[in-house]
Amino acid sequence: MAADADDSDYFVREIEKNDGSTLKVKQCYLGDVGCVVWDAAIVLAKYLETKQFHDPSRGVNVWAGRSVVELGAGTGVVGLMAATLGAQVTVTDLEDLQTLLKVNIQENQALVSSGSITAKVLKWGEDVSEFMQPPHYVLMADCIYYEQLLQQNFRCEEISLDKQDPEFSSPDIHILHIRKKV
């Protein structure tokens, strides 16, 4: 990517993938919470490529061809990981984070071969009926939620540390697998 005047606004966080390639995620020196890569986003991104989801030696890839939406994507690191694993990803956040999302998509486009990734504006609470088809997966990192409301309509399973990436996990960061009650 050609250097431009805006490069001084960013610093890069590198996240190495299991295949040896590296996601290069730009963060802003100045800005709100969505401008940096938080630890929970890295833990979730690395969880997406654990062997239960992605194990090329066994021909396992849960993400291939699946539609994924990341809510409150910020820098887009979780959605970028899913896209590099073959998912069709839409990363969403507020209008003022679209530039950063698009910069990071452009910066990592070479790693996205069978998947895809696009950025869209989404403000929580707005009507989403026209937004897109319901995705296979919704991903969120560092999400605030009301446990009582969640448990009314969804089943929640906490993912144990032994099922997470051994290097990128923490007892302070909880991964929840949430499924709609039927």
C-alpha contacts under 8 A as a table, 3 or more apart, distances in Angstrom:
res1	aa1	res2	aa2	distance
1	M	107	E	6.95
3	A	7	D	6.35
4	D	7	D	5.64
5	A	8	S	6.62
6	D	9	D	5.42
6	D	10	Y	7.41
7	D	10	Y	5.52
8	S	11	F	7.74
9	D	28	C	5.77
9	D	29	Y	5.87
9	D	30	L	7.47
10	Y	26	K	5.76
10	Y	27	Q	5.26
10	Y	28	C	4.61
10	Y	29	Y	5.88
11	F	26	K	5.55
11	F	27	Q	5.33
11	F	28	C	6.44
11	F	29	Y	6.93
12	V	24	K	6.19
12	V	25	V	5.43
12	V	26	K	4.41
12	V	27	Q	5.99
13	R	24	K	5.92
13	R	25	V	5.15
13	R	26	K	6.29
13	R	27	Q	7.18
13	R	37	V	7.36
14	E	22	T	6.29
14	E	23	L	5.64
14	E	24	K	4.66
14	E	25	V	6.18
15	I	22	T	5.55
15	I	23	L	5.10
15	I	24	K	6.59
15	I	25	V	7.79
15	I	42	I	7.70
16	E	20	G	6.29
16	E	21	S	6.01
16	E	22	T	4.34
16	E	23	L	6.27
17	K	20	G	5.45
17	K	21	S	5.47
17	K	22	T	5.70
17	K	23	L	7.21
17	K	46	K	7.65
18	N	21	S	7.44
18	N	49	E	7.36
21	S	111	L	7.75
23	L	77	V	7.97
23	L	80	L	7.95
23	L	81	M	7.78
23	L	108	N	6.34
23	L	111	L	7.86
24	K	104	N	7.58
24	K	107	E	7.02
24	K	108	N	6.64
25	V	37	V	7.77
25	V	75	T	6.96
25	V	77	V	6.73
25	V	104	N	5.78
25	V	107	E	7.73
25	V	108	N	7.97
26	K	36	V	7.97
26	K	75	T	7.17
26	K	100	L	7.48
26	K	103	V	7.64
26	K	104	N	6.18
27	Q	35	C	5.44
27	Q	36	V	4.85
27	Q	37	V	6.79
27	Q	75	T	6.78
27	Q	100	L	7.69
28	C	31	G	6.42
28	C	35	C	5.22
28	C	36	V	6.36
29	Y	35	C	7.91
30	L	35	C	7.63
31	G	34	G	7.67
31	G	35	C	5.89
32	D	35	C	5.85
33	V	36	V	6.51
33	V	74	G	7.73
34	G	37	V	7.79
34	G	72	G	7.73
34	G	73	A	7.45
34	G	74	G	4.05
34	G	75	T	6.43
34	G	97	L	7.07
35	C	74	G	5.99
35	C	75	T	6.05
35	C	97	L	7.47
35	C	100	L	7.56
36	V	74	G	7.28
36	V	75	T	6.43
37	V	41	A	6.61
37	V	42	I	7.37
37	V	74	G	7.76
37	V	75	T	6.34
37	V	77	V	7.27
38	W	41	A	5.42
38	W	42	I	6.77
38	W	142	D	7.99
39	D	42	I	5.18
39	D	43	V	6.22
40	A	43	V	5.04
40	A	44	L	6.13
40	A	141	A	5.89
40	A	142	D	6.08
40	A	173	I	6.15
41	A	44	L	5.15
41	A	45	A	5.97
41	A	77	V	6.80
41	A	78	V	6.06
41	A	141	A	5.18
41	A	142	D	7.14
42	I	45	A	4.96
42	I	46	K	6.04
42	I	77	V	7.30
42	I	78	V	7.16
42	I	168	F	7.13
43	V	46	K	5.32
43	V	47	Y	6.12
43	V	164	Q	7.96
43	V	165	D	7.45
43	V	168	F	5.26
43	V	169	S	5.50
43	V	170	S	7.94
43	V	173	I	7.77
44	L	47	Y	4.94
44	L	48	L	6.46
44	L	78	V	6.70
44	L	141	A	6.87
44	L	175	I	7.12
45	A	48	L	5.35
45	A	49	E	7.28
45	A	77	V	6.88
45	A	78	V	4.66
45	A	79	G	7.83
45	A	81	M	5.84
45	A	82	A	7.50
46	K	49	E	5.50
46	K	50	T	6.81
46	K	81	M	7.87
46	K	164	Q	7.81
46	K	165	D	6.07
46	K	168	F	6.65
47	Y	50	T	5.28
47	Y	164	Q	5.38
47	Y	165	D	5.63
48	L	53	F	6.37
48	L	54	H	7.40
48	L	81	M	7.44
48	L	82	A	6.86
49	E	52	Q	7.96
49	E	53	F	6.05
49	E	54	H	5.16
49	E	55	D	7.80
49	E	85	L	7.59
50	T	53	F	5.77
50	T	54	H	5.91
50	T	55	D	7.40
50	T	163	K	7.77
50	T	164	Q	6.80
50	T	165	D	6.19
51	K	54	H	4.95
51	K	55	D	4.75
51	K	60	V	7.85
52	Q	55	D	7.04
52	Q	60	V	7.73
53	F	60	V	6.62
53	F	61	N	5.62
53	F	62	V	5.08
53	F	63	W	7.16
54	H	60	V	5.34
54	H	61	N	4.43
54	H	62	V	6.38
54	H	63	W	7.55
54	H	85	L	7.63
55	D	58	R	5.62
55	D	59	G	6.18
55	D	60	V	4.87
55	D	61	N	6.36
56	P	59	G	4.74
56	P	60	V	5.77
56	P	61	N	7.06
57	S	60	V	7.62
61	N	64	A	5.72
61	N	85	L	7.60
62	V	66	R	7.64
63	W	66	R	5.35
63	W	82	A	6.80
63	W	85	L	6.10
63	W	86	G	5.66
63	W	87	A	4.96
64	A	85	L	6.62
64	A	86	G	4.32
64	A	87	A	5.18
64	A	114	S	7.64
64	A	115	G	7.18
65	G	86	G	6.00
65	G	87	A	5.13
65	G	88	Q	6.13
65	G	115	G	6.90
66	R	86	G	7.64
66	R	87	A	4.98
66	R	88	Q	5.91
66	R	135	P	7.78
66	R	136	H	6.09
66	R	137	Y	7.71
67	S	87	A	5.97
67	S	88	Q	4.76
67	S	89	V	5.94
67	S	135	P	4.96
67	S	136	H	5.28
67	S	137	Y	6.58
68	V	79	G	7.77
68	V	82	A	7.80
68	V	87	A	6.53
68	V	88	Q	6.03
68	V	89	V	4.71
68	V	90	T	6.32
68	V	135	P	5.44
68	V	136	H	5.99
68	V	137	Y	4.82
68	V	138	V	5.75
68	V	139	L	7.25
69	V	79	G	7.51
69	V	89	V	5.72
69	V	90	T	4.84
69	V	91	V	5.83
69	V	92	T	7.27
69	V	135	P	6.45
69	V	137	Y	6.47
69	V	138	V	4.88
69	V	139	L	6.18
70	E	73	A	5.59
70	E	76	G	7.91
70	E	78	V	7.34
70	E	79	G	5.89
70	E	89	V	7.50
70	E	90	T	6.39
70	E	91	V	4.80
70	E	92	T	5.96
70	E	138	V	5.76
70	E	139	L	4.61
70	E	140	M	5.80
71	L	91	V	6.60
71	L	92	T	5.27
71	L	93	D	6.49
71	L	122	L	7.99
71	L	138	V	7.16
71	L	139	L	6.34
71	L	140	M	5.44
72	G	91	V	7.79
72	G	92	T	5.80
72	G	93	D	4.70
72	G	94	L	7.62
72	G	140	M	6.78
72	G	141	A	7.80
72	G	143	C	8.00
73	A	76	G	4.79
73	A	77	V	7.48
73	A	78	V	7.37
73	A	79	G	7.29
73	A	91	V	5.71
73	A	92	T	5.58
73	A	93	D	5.66
73	A	101	L	7.96
73	A	140	M	7.32
73	A	141	A	7.78
74	G	77	V	7.99
74	G	93	D	6.43
74	G	97	L	6.48
74	G	100	L	7.88
74	G	101	L	6.96
75	T	97	L	7.82
75	T	100	L	6.28
75	T	101	L	5.48
75	T	104	N	6.95
76	G	79	G	5.38
76	G	80	L	5.91
76	G	91	V	6.38
76	G	101	L	5.81
76	G	104	N	7.09
76	G	105	I	7.79
77	V	80	L	5.03
77	V	81	M	6.21
78	V	81	M	5.23
78	V	82	A	6.42
78	V	139	L	7.64
78	V	141	A	7.88
79	G	82	A	5.06
79	G	83	A	6.13
79	G	89	V	6.19
79	G	90	T	7.32
79	G	91	V	6.00
79	G	117	I	7.46
79	G	139	L	7.80
80	L	83	A	5.04
80	L	84	T	6.21
80	L	89	V	7.85
80	L	105	I	7.13
80	L	108	N	7.69
80	L	117	I	7.06
81	M	84	T	5.20
81	M	85	L	6.42
82	A	85	L	5.10
82	A	86	G	6.62
82	A	87	A	5.50
82	A	89	V	7.05
83	A	86	G	5.17
83	A	87	A	4.67
83	A	88	Q	6.14
83	A	89	V	5.85
83	A	112	V	5.88
83	A	114	S	7.96
83	A	115	G	4.84
83	A	116	S	5.47
83	A	117	I	5.96
84	T	87	A	7.24
84	T	111	L	5.69
84	T	112	V	4.46
84	T	113	S	6.72
84	T	114	S	7.49
84	T	115	G	6.12
84	T	116	S	7.87
85	L	112	V	7.66
85	L	114	S	7.68
85	L	115	G	6.71
86	G	112	V	7.37
86	G	113	S	7.20
86	G	114	S	4.92
86	G	115	G	3.77
86	G	116	S	7.24
87	A	114	S	7.66
87	A	115	G	4.71
87	A	116	S	6.50
88	Q	115	G	5.20
88	Q	116	S	4.74
88	Q	117	I	6.12
89	V	115	G	7.53
89	V	116	S	5.86
89	V	117	I	4.59
89	V	118	T	6.47
90	T	117	I	5.66
90	T	118	T	5.00
90	T	119	A	5.66
90	T	120	K	6.81
91	V	101	L	7.82
91	V	117	I	7.15
91	V	118	T	6.21
91	V	119	A	4.82
91	V	120	K	6.31
92	T	119	A	5.77
92	T	120	K	4.97
92	T	121	V	5.54
92	T	122	L	5.53
93	D	97	L	6.32
93	D	98	Q	7.01
93	D	120	K	6.90
93	D	121	V	5.37
93	D	122	L	5.31
93	D	123	K	6.81
94	L	97	L	5.71
94	L	98	Q	6.93
94	L	121	V	5.36
94	L	122	L	5.78
94	L	123	K	5.84
95	E	98	Q	5.47
95	E	121	V	5.56
95	E	122	L	7.81
96	D	99	T	7.08
97	L	100	L	5.48
97	L	101	L	6.29
98	Q	101	L	5.04
98	Q	102	K	6.05
98	Q	119	A	6.83
98	Q	120	K	7.36
98	Q	121	V	7.10
99	T	102	K	5.18
99	T	103	V	6.12
100	L	103	V	5.06
100	L	104	N	6.23
101	L	104	N	5.24
101	L	105	I	6.17
101	L	119	A	6.56
102	K	105	I	5.00
102	K	106	Q	6.09
102	K	118	T	7.90
102	K	119	A	6.63
103	V	106	Q	5.18
103	V	107	E	6.05
104	N	107	E	4.93
104	N	108	N	6.20
105	I	108	N	5.39
105	I	109	Q	5.78
105	I	117	I	7.09
105	I	118	T	7.58
106	Q	109	Q	5.19
107	E	110	A	7.80
108	N	111	L	5.67
108	N	112	V	7.10
109	Q	112	V	5.24
110	A	113	S	7.03
112	V	115	G	5.68
112	V	116	S	6.33
112	V	117	I	7.95
113	S	116	S	7.48
122	L	126	E	7.73
123	K	126	E	5.99
127	D	130	E	7.62
128	V	131	F	4.83
128	V	132	M	7.64
129	S	132	M	7.32
135	P	138	V	6.77
140	M	143	C	5.97
145	Y	150	L	7.41
146	Y	149	L	5.47
146	Y	150	L	6.16
147	E	150	L	5.03
147	E	151	Q	6.11
148	Q	151	Q	5.30
148	Q	152	Q	6.54
149	L	152	Q	5.34
149	L	153	N	7.25
150	L	153	N	5.88
150	L	154	F	5.74
151	Q	154	F	5.15
151	Q	155	R	6.30
151	Q	156	C	7.27
153	N	180	K	6.06
153	N	181	K	5.61
154	F	178	I	6.28
154	F	179	R	5.40
154	F	180	K	4.35
154	F	181	K	4.93
155	R	178	I	5.68
155	R	179	R	5.26
155	R	180	K	6.27
155	R	181	K	6.07
156	C	176	L	6.30
156	C	177	H	5.77
156	C	178	I	4.56
156	C	179	R	6.59
157	E	176	L	5.57
157	E	177	H	5.13
157	E	178	I	6.42
158	E	174	H	6.93
158	E	175	I	5.90
158	E	176	L	4.54
158	E	177	H	6.31
159	I	163	K	6.58
159	I	164	Q	7.41
159	I	174	H	7.34
159	I	175	I	5.51
159	I	176	L	5.93
159	I	177	H	6.92
160	S	163	K	5.63
160	S	164	Q	6.99
161	L	164	Q	5.16
161	L	165	D	7.86
161	L	166	P	7.68
161	L	169	S	6.79
161	L	170	S	7.46
161	L	171	P	7.24
162	D	165	D	7.73
162	D	166	P	7.12
164	Q	168	F	7.57
164	Q	169	S	6.32
165	D	168	F	5.23
165	D	169	S	6.00
166	P	169	S	6.21
169	S	173	I	7.11
170	S	173	I	5.31
170	S	174	H	7.83
171	P	174	H	7.01
